[in-house]
Amino acid sequence: IVRELGRGGMGIVFEAFEPGMQRPVAIKLLPWRFLEDRPKRAEQLRNEAATIARLRHRNIVPIYTFGQHDGYWYYVMQYVSGVSLGWVLRRLREPEGRVTAYEIHRIARSGSFATRVLVEPVVETADRVIARDSWTAFSKMGVQVAQALAYAHREGALHNDIKPDN
C-alpha cells in the first residue's frame, strides 16, 4: 500500500503497487473488522465488486479481484492516475480560473513511485487548457459520464454516489 486516496460511506480507497504484475492498483477496503453488521457490509461490497467486474466500458474502472485478508474485505481495481473533476472545478473557482494538462500530469507523476513510472511527460500547449468557459471540454466530460452510466444501467447496475470527486 502506497497511500490513502479517499474515504466514503462504504470504505477506504488506497493506492497500492502489485509487484507480481508490476502495476499500480487501487484497493477499496471495508474498514470494519469486528462489527455486528460486518457480514451484511461484506456482502454489499462483494455485490458491488461483482457488479462492476462484469461491466466492460472505457469509462468504467475495471475490478481485478475481490477477497478477504485478516478479517478485512476488499476489492482491487485499476488505478487511474490524475485528478478528479471535483479537483478541476475547485481550481476553476480560483482567481486564475484555468487548469492545464501539464499541471494535471505533473500532479499525477508526483503521487507515488507507481504513477511516476507509468505517466508520460506532457508538454504544455495553449490548446490543452480547461478554463471557466471551456464549454466544449465540459460537455465532452458530461457525455463520457452519461455514456458510462447509461451502459451500467442497461446492464442492471446503479451507481449510488455520483459526484465530481468520484
Secondary structure by P-SEA (a helix, b strand, c coil): ccccccccccbbbbbbbbccccccbbbbbcccccccaaaaaaaaaaaaaaaaaacccccbbbbcccccccccccccccccccccaaaaaaaaacccccccaaaaaaaaaaccaaaaacbbbbbbcccccccccaaaaaaaaaaaaaaaaaaaaaaccccccccccc
